[in-house]
Amino acid sequence: MPTSFASATMRKGRTPTTRAEFKPSTVVEYITHALTAPVQPPPPPPRKPPSRPSGIWQNMTPEERSAHARYLASLRSPENMRRTKRRTGTPDGWTHEAVKVARAAAQIEASKLVEKLKAEGHIAPGDAEGETATLEALIILRSPGSHVRKVANAKALLRHYRPDLSGLL
């Protein structure tokens, strides 16, 4: 019996919505991935509905609301309108908790790559300072933060591990 367009077909293997975790094997792959696909902040939590009615605004028509807002604006004085206070929140969408989580994930990724580099012999077995410096640079690359700082660390890593590619950044 021929298959119909209406009948569901079974897919073999992974579903197209799942993605494999990125597992870089070289410093160059790690740097390329870190600079081309930066970590994005998690979406903000949904706003809670108000626990009380919205006061006088709730029962007004749009015209009445506009008139009342104009009246309230007329009561304001210019001294009270100065914008001297710092706005809450962050401009790039990251919170302290989200940065901690992203940095911990970056540390796990970086430590896996450092172990792989040690096993391949790119990092000498007794070179604790080199291992620590590589780990810190890799963490900075995959953590949220300044792009300038990330590029500087990427150049330093490439200068050490792949000097032929260090001029490309």
PASEBA-1860 file (N, C-alpha, C; in nm, 3 decimals):
! residues 169
1> MPTSFASA> 0.084/-0.117/0.000/0.000/0.000/0.000/0.089/0.124/0.000 ~ 0.067/0.219/-0.090/0.150/0.339/-0.094/0.121/0.428/0.026 ~ 0.225/0.500/0.066/0.205/0.589/0.179/0.131/0.714/0.135 ~ 0.048/0.762/0.221/-0.033/0.880/0.191/0.028/1.002/0.259 ~ 0.004/1.118/0.200/0.050/1.242/0.259/-0.018/1.264/0.394 ~ -0.139/1.211/0.408/-0.216/1.231/0.531/-0.165/1.143/0.644 ~ -0.103/1.031/0.610/-0.057/0.942/0.717/0.077/0.993/0.771 ~ 0.093/0.976/0.899/0.216/1.023/0.964/0.331/0.930/0.929
9> TMRKGRTP> 0.444/0.985/0.899/0.561/0.903/0.871/0.651/0.905/0.993 ~ 0.714/0.796/1.015/0.806/0.785/1.130/0.944/0.832/1.086 ~ 1.004/0.917/1.164/1.139/0.961/1.135/1.238/0.872/1.208 ~ 1.349/0.854/1.145/1.454/0.775/1.209/1.560/0.871/1.261 ~ 1.615/0.838/1.375/1.719/0.923/1.432/1.661/1.032/1.519 ~ 1.740/1.136/1.538/1.698/1.246/1.623/1.589/1.327/1.557 ~ 1.507/1.387/1.639/1.407/1.478/1.586/1.478/1.607/1.545 ~ 1.424/1.678/1.448/1.494/1.798/1.400/1.499/1.910/1.502
17> TTRAEFKP> 1.419/1.905/1.608/1.419/2.014/1.705/1.533/2.000/1.807 ~ 1.587/1.881/1.823/1.695/1.866/1.920/1.827/1.900/1.856 ~ 1.913/1.961/1.933/2.045/1.998/1.883/2.150/1.934/1.972 ~ 2.255/1.886/1.907/2.364/1.828/1.983/2.442/1.940/2.051 ~ 2.494/1.911/2.168/2.575/2.009/2.240/2.705/2.031/2.163 ~ 2.748/2.155/2.156/2.871/2.187/2.084/2.990/2.134/2.162 ~ 3.071/2.053/2.097/3.188/1.993/2.162/3.310/2.024/2.076 ~ 3.376/2.137/2.104/3.493/2.173/2.022/3.611/2.083/2.053
25> STVVEYIT> 3.690/2.055/1.951/3.807/1.971/1.972/3.936/2.052/1.965 ~ 3.928/2.174/1.913/4.047/2.258/1.904/4.014/2.398/1.958 ~ 4.120/2.472/1.986/4.103/2.609/2.034/4.040/2.696/1.926 ~ 4.077/2.672/1.802/4.024/2.752/1.691/3.873/2.733/1.679 ~ 3.824/2.610/1.689/3.680/2.584/1.684/3.608/2.654/1.799 ~ 3.668/2.647/1.917/3.609/2.709/2.035/3.599/2.860/2.016 ~ 3.706/2.922/1.970/3.708/3.067/1.950/3.609/3.108/1.843 ~ 3.606/3.034/1.734/3.513/3.066/1.625/3.369/3.059/1.673
33> HALTAPVQ> 3.337/2.954/1.747/3.201/2.938/1.798/3.168/3.047/1.900 ~ 3.264/3.081/1.986/3.239/3.181/2.090/3.217/3.320/2.032 ~ 3.290/3.353/1.925/3.276/3.487/1.868/3.160/3.498/1.769 ~ 3.123/3.389/1.704/3.014/3.396/1.606/2.877/3.369/1.668 ~ 2.872/3.294/1.776/2.745/3.262/1.840/2.753/3.298/1.988 ~ 2.746/3.429/2.022/2.759/3.466/2.163/2.640/3.415/2.244 ~ 2.662/3.401/2.372/2.559/3.353/2.463/2.452/3.461/2.477 ~ 2.326/3.421/2.471/2.215/3.514/2.483/2.154/3.505/2.623
41> PPPPPPRK> 2.105/3.617/2.676/2.043/3.610/2.809/1.912/3.535/2.803 ~ 1.873/3.474/2.916/1.744/3.405/2.917/1.631/3.506/2.907 ~ 1.515/3.464/2.858/1.403/3.559/2.849/1.358/3.601/2.988 ~ 1.309/3.722/3.000/1.263/3.767/3.132/1.141/3.688/3.176 ~ 1.122/3.674/3.306/1.005/3.600/3.353/0.878/3.676/3.319 ~ 0.767/3.605/3.300/0.643/3.674/3.268/0.597/3.761/3.385 ~ 0.532/3.872/3.351/0.485/3.963/3.455/0.367/3.900/3.529 ~ 0.364/3.922/3.659/0.253/3.871/3.738/0.132/3.963/3.719
49> PPSRPSGI> 0.014/3.905/3.713/-0.104/3.991/3.702/-0.120/4.072/3.830 ~ -0.176/4.191/3.820/-0.191/4.272/3.941/-0.284/4.204/4.041 ~ -0.249/4.217/4.167/-0.330/4.152/4.271/-0.447/4.240/4.314 ~ -0.451/4.362/4.263/-0.559/4.452/4.298/-0.603/4.526/4.172 ~ -0.721/4.584/4.174/-0.764/4.662/4.057/-0.676/4.785/4.039 ~ -0.678/4.842/3.922/-0.587/4.951/3.890/-0.640/5.087/3.932 ~ -0.721/5.093/4.032/-0.765/5.221/4.089/-0.859/5.296/3.998 ~ -0.843/5.430/3.995/-0.937/5.514/3.922/-0.927/5.495/3.772
57> WQNMTPEE> -0.814/5.449/3.724/-0.795/5.435/3.579/-0.882/5.325/3.520 ~ -0.921/5.230/3.602/-0.993/5.113/3.553/-1.132/5.149/3.499 ~ -1.199/5.242/3.561/-1.337/5.272/3.524/-1.348/5.396/3.436 ~ -1.237/5.447/3.384/-1.241/5.568/3.300/-1.242/5.531/3.153 ~ -1.300/5.618/3.075/-1.294/5.604/2.929/-1.158/5.657/2.883 ~ -1.115/5.626/2.760/-0.987/5.678/2.713/-0.977/5.830/2.717 ~ -1.086/5.899/2.689/-1.084/6.045/2.693/-1.064/6.095/2.835 ~ -1.134/6.033/2.929/-1.118/6.072/3.070/-0.978/6.044/3.120
65> RSAHARYL> -0.921/5.930/3.077/-0.782/5.899/3.118/-0.686/6.003/3.066 ~ -0.702/6.043/2.939/-0.614/6.145/2.881/-0.625/6.277/2.957 ~ -0.748/6.316/2.987/-0.768/6.443/3.059/-0.706/6.436/3.198 ~ -0.723/6.325/3.266/-0.667/6.311/3.401/-0.514/6.307/3.395 ~ -0.457/6.242/3.294/-0.310/6.237/3.280/-0.256/6.377/3.252 ~ -0.326/6.457/3.172/-0.283/6.596/3.148/-0.289/6.677/3.277 ~ -0.391/6.654/3.359/-0.403/6.724/3.486/-0.286/6.687/3.578 ~ -0.255/6.558/3.585/-0.143/6.514/3.670/-0.011/6.571/3.619
73> ASLRSPEN> 0.005/6.579/3.487/0.128/6.635/3.429/0.141/6.783/3.462 ~ 0.028/6.853/3.471/0.034/6.997/3.502/0.078/7.020/3.647 ~ 0.058/6.921/3.733/0.098/6.936/3.874/0.248/6.916/3.895 ~ 0.315/6.858/3.798/0.458/6.829/3.815/0.541/6.957/3.802 ~ 0.648/6.962/3.881/0.738/7.076/3.869/0.866/7.031/3.800 ~ 0.935/7.120/3.728/1.056/7.080/3.655/1.166/7.023/3.743 ~ 1.171/7.067/3.871/1.277/7.016/3.960/1.259/6.866/3.986 ~ 1.135/6.822/3.986/1.109/6.681/4.013/1.121/6.593/3.889
81> MRRTKRRT> 1.143/6.654/3.774/1.148/6.579/3.650/1.290/6.545/3.607 ~ 1.390/6.589/3.683/1.528/6.559/3.645/1.555/6.410/3.655 ~ 1.622/6.356/3.556/1.652/6.213/3.554/1.791/6.190/3.615 ~ 1.799/6.190/3.746/1.927/6.177/3.813/1.949/6.038/3.871 ~ 1.845/5.958/3.874/1.858/5.826/3.935/1.893/5.722/3.832 ~ 1.962/5.619/3.877/2.001/5.509/3.788/1.879/5.422/3.760 ~ 1.863/5.383/3.637/1.752/5.295/3.600/1.780/5.154/3.650 ~ 1.676/5.086/3.689/1.693/4.947/3.734/1.706/4.856/3.613
89> GTPDGWTH> 1.764/4.741/3.635/1.781/4.645/3.526/1.914/4.665/3.456 ~ 1.939/4.584/3.357/2.063/4.593/3.283/2.033/4.621/3.137 ~ 2.120/4.696/3.068/2.089/4.730/2.930/2.095/4.612/2.834 ~ 2.175/4.511/2.866/2.188/4.399/2.773/2.100/4.280/2.809 ~ 2.022/4.291/2.916/1.928/4.185/2.950/1.980/4.081/3.047 ~ 2.105/4.089/3.088/2.162/3.991/3.180/2.136/4.034/3.324 ~ 2.105/3.937/3.409/2.097/3.960/3.553/2.215/3.893/3.618 ~ 2.241/3.926/3.744/2.355/3.866/3.813/2.342/3.713/3.820
97> EAVKVARA> 2.221/3.666/3.846/2.201/3.521/3.856/2.224/3.454/3.721 ~ 2.174/3.516/3.614/2.191/3.457/3.481/2.338/3.456/3.439 ~ 2.412/3.561/3.477/2.555/3.565/3.445/2.629/3.454/3.520 ~ 2.592/3.431/3.645/2.657/3.324/3.722/2.634/3.188/3.657 ~ 2.512/3.165/3.611/2.480/3.037/3.546/2.557/3.024/3.415 ~ 2.559/3.132/3.335/2.629/3.127/3.206/2.779/3.108/3.227 ~ 2.834/3.173/3.330/2.977/3.159/3.357/3.011/3.017/3.404 ~ 2.922/2.957/3.484/2.944/2.819/3.528/2.940/2.723/3.408
105> AAQIEASK> 2.846/2.745/3.317/2.839/2.661/3.197/2.964/2.679/3.111 ~ 3.011/2.804/3.100/3.133/2.830/3.023/3.253/2.764/3.089 ~ 3.255/2.763/3.221/3.367/2.699/3.292/3.368/2.548/3.267 ~ 3.253/2.487/3.262/3.245/2.343/3.236/3.294/2.314/3.094 ~ 3.247/2.393/2.995/3.292/2.375/2.856/3.442/2.393/2.844 ~ 3.493/2.498/2.908/3.635/2.529/2.898/3.720/2.422/2.964 ~ 3.677/2.371/3.078/3.756/2.267/3.145/3.761/2.139/3.063 ~ 3.650/2.108/2.992/3.651/1.990/2.904/3.753/2.008/2.792
113> LVEKLKAE> 3.756/2.128/2.733/3.852/2.153/2.625/3.995/2.153/2.677 ~ 4.018/2.206/2.795/4.154/2.207/2.852/4.201/2.064/2.878 ~ 4.112/1.980/2.929/4.149/1.839/2.951/4.183/1.771/2.819 ~ 4.106/1.804/2.714/4.133/1.747/2.583/4.268/1.794/2.530 ~ 4.298/1.924/2.550/4.427/1.978/2.506/4.542/1.917/2.583 ~ 4.523/1.891/2.712/4.629/1.825/2.791/4.651/1.682/2.743 ~ 4.542/1.613/2.710/4.554/1.474/2.663/4.624/1.468/2.528 ~ 4.602/1.568/2.443/4.666/1.570/2.312/4.809/1.622/2.317
121> GHIAPGDA> 4.848/1.680/2.430/4.985/1.727/2.446/5.006/1.873/2.408 ~ 4.901/1.947/2.381/4.915/2.089/2.350/4.952/2.169/2.474 ~ 4.908/2.125/2.590/4.945/2.186/2.717/5.036/2.087/2.789 ~ 5.153/2.134/2.830/5.250/2.047/2.898/5.192/1.998/3.030 ~ 5.226/1.874/3.071/5.168/1.820/3.194/5.201/1.901/3.319 ~ 5.318/1.961/3.326/5.356/2.036/3.447/5.328/2.184/3.438 ~ 5.263/2.229/3.334/5.241/2.372/3.312/5.109/2.415/3.375 ~ 5.109/2.434/3.507/4.987/2.473/3.578/4.946/2.616/3.544
129> EGETATLE> 5.044/2.705/3.529/5.012/2.845/3.497/4.951/2.856/3.357 ~ 5.006/2.783/3.262/4.952/2.785/3.126/4.811/2.727/3.121 ~ 4.789/2.622/3.198/4.657/2.561/3.203/4.555/2.659/3.262 ~ 4.592/2.727/3.371/4.503/2.823/3.435/4.474/2.941/3.343 ~ 4.578/2.992/3.276/4.559/3.105/3.186/4.469/3.068/3.068 ~ 4.490/2.949/3.013/4.406/2.902/2.902/4.262/2.888/2.948 ~ 4.243/2.830/3.066/4.109/2.811/3.119/4.038/2.944/3.138 ~ 4.107/3.043/3.196/4.046/3.173/3.219/4.010/3.242/3.087
137> ALIILRSP> 4.100/3.234/2.989/4.072/3.297/2.859/3.952/3.231/2.790 ~ 3.944/3.098/2.799/3.831/3.028/2.738/3.700/3.061/2.810 ~ 3.705/3.077/2.941/3.584/3.113/3.016/3.537/3.251/2.976 ~ 3.629/3.346/2.962/3.593/3.481/2.922/3.529/3.481/2.783 ~ 3.580/3.395/2.694/3.525/3.390/2.559/3.379/3.347/2.557 ~ 3.340/3.254/2.641/3.204/3.201/2.639/3.112/3.264/2.743 ~ 3.162/3.359/2.822/3.080/3.426/2.922/3.023/3.555/2.863 ~ 2.912/3.604/2.919/2.862/3.733/2.873/2.956/3.844/2.915
145> GSHVRKVA> 2.970/3.943/2.831/3.058/4.055/2.865/3.101/4.130/2.742 ~ 3.206/4.207/2.758/3.255/4.296/2.653/3.311/4.217/2.535 ~ 3.273/4.258/2.414/3.324/4.194/2.293/3.472/4.225/2.275 ~ 3.514/4.345/2.313/3.654/4.384/2.301/3.742/4.293/2.386 ~ 3.696/4.264/2.507/3.771/4.176/2.598/3.778/4.034/2.542 ~ 3.669/3.989/2.481/3.668/3.855/2.422/3.766/3.845/2.306 ~ 3.768/3.946/2.219/3.859/3.945/2.105/4.005/3.949/2.152 ~ 4.034/4.026/2.256/4.170/4.033/2.309/4.215/3.897/2.361
153> NAKALLRH> 4.126/3.827/2.433/4.161/3.693/2.483/4.172/3.593/2.369 ~ 4.088/3.607/2.267/4.096/3.517/2.152/4.229/3.536/2.079 ~ 4.273/3.661/2.063/4.402/3.686/1.998/4.517/3.626/2.079 ~ 4.511/3.641/2.210/4.618/3.585/2.294/4.622/3.433/2.283 ~ 4.506/3.368/2.282/4.502/3.222/2.267/4.555/3.179/2.131 ~ 4.512/3.249/2.027/4.559/3.212/1.893/4.708/3.236/1.876 ~ 4.760/3.344/1.938/4.903/3.371/1.929/4.984/3.256/1.988 ~ 4.931/3.194/2.092/5.004/3.086/2.156/4.982/2.951/2.085
161> YRPDLSGL> 4.855/2.918/2.058/4.826/2.784/2.005/4.832/2.777/1.852 ~ 4.794/2.882/1.781/4.797/2.882/1.635/4.851/3.016/1.586 ~ 4.982/3.039/1.590/5.036/3.170/1.550/5.008/3.205/1.405 ~ 4.987/3.104/1.320/4.959/3.134/1.180/4.821/3.196/1.161 ~ 4.727/3.175/1.255/4.593/3.230/1.244/4.570/3.352/1.330 ~ 4.668/3.392/1.409/4.647/3.501/1.505/4.622/3.635/1.436 ~ 4.669/3.653/1.316/4.649/3.781/1.248/4.511/3.795/1.185 ~ 4.431/3.691/1.187/4.300/3.697/1.122/4.196/3.771/1.204
169> L> 4.218/3.783/1.334/4.119/3.854/1.418/4.147/4.002/1.422
END
